Amino acid sequence: MEPGTKLKEVNIGDIIFPVKETTRSKIEFENLSGITYYQFVSSFSTVSIENQFKYFYCIAKAGAEKKGTEFKYTFEEFLSLTDDYYTEALTNFYKAITSKPGGEGKKPKQKSSD
C-alpha cells in the first residue's frame, strides 16, 4: 500500500473489510452488474439492492488487494455473510463510500493572536 493511503473499514458482523474505490473496482462492477459506474452513482437511491451489494463486493476486493490480504469470497459467499447483517452492511458501506477521506481528526486552524 502506498504511504499515506488510509483504507476505510466496514464491519459486517465479526468481519472487518477494508474498502477502497479504485478504477479496477469500478470496471469490475460494470462487468458484474451490466450497468455503468456513472449510471450507478447518478441514481444510487433507485439502484437495485443486488447492484449495491455488487459494488460493495468490488470495493471490498479492492480494499483487500490494497491492504495485501487475501479476499477469499465469491459474490455468493459475500452475500451469505450479509444475510444476518443486512441493514448494518448497507449502512456501513454507504457511510464508507460517502465519507470524505482524511477528514477525521483534523483540527481547525487557529487564528494567530497578532
N, C-alpha and C positions, 0 to 999 in steps of 0.2 A: 504494500500500500504506500502511496506517495506520502511524504512527510506533510503534516498539516491537514491531511484529509481525515475528517471525522465522519464515521458512518453513523447513521441513525439506527436505532434498535427498536424492534417491535416484539412485544411479548404475545405469545399465543399459548395460554396455559402455562406450562413449565418450560416452554421452549422460547429462547430469545433468538430472533432472526435479525442479523444486520441487514439493512436495506440500503440500496444505492440506485438512484436513477441514472442510467447510462445510455449511450447511444445503442449499445448492444441490447440492453433490456427493452428498449422501445421497439427495435426491429424484431426481436423475438416475440414481443407482444403482438405486433402486427401479423406475424406469421401464425401465431397460435390462435388469435381471435378472428382474423379476417377483416378487421377494420383498421383504419389508420390511427396512429397515435393522436393526430390532431382531431379526428372525429371523437376520440375517447375524451380528451381533455376539454373540448368545447361543449360537450354535453354530459359531463360526468354524472350529474344527478339523475339522468334518464338512461344511462348505460346499464345494461343487464348486470345482475349480480355476478353471473358467470364471468363476464368480461372484466369486472372489477377484480375478482379473485385471480384471473389470468394475469392481470397487470401486477398485482401484489406478488404472485408467484415469480414473475420475471425479475422484479426488483429485489426479491429475497435471494434469488440465484445470483444476481449481480453483486449483491452485498457480500455473500459468502465468498465469491471469487475475489473481490477486492480485499477481504479480510484474510484470504489464504486458507479458508476452511472448506471442507467438503460439503456440498449440498446434495444430499442423498435421496431426495424426494422426487417422485414423479408428480405431475399435476394432480392426479387422483389421490395420491398419498397426502399431498399438501392439503387438499380439500378435506380429507378424513381428519386431519389434525384440527381443523377449524370447526368440526361438527358441534362440539360441546362449548365452543367459544365464539360463536358466530358474531354476536354484537361486539364483543371485545376485539375480535380480529378486525372487523370493519372499522371500528372507531380508531384503533391504534394505527392501522395502516394509513387511514385518512389523515390522522394527525402527523404522521411521519412525512407524507408527501406534500403536506401544505405548510409545514413549519419552515421557517427561514433558517438556513444553516448558520451556525456561529452566533446566533442572536441571544443565546442563553448565557448568562453570567457576565455580560458586558456591563460595565458601569458607565453611567452618563458622564460626559466631560464636565469638569467643574470649571466655573469661571475663575479667572485669576482675580486676586484681591487688590489689583493695582488701583 
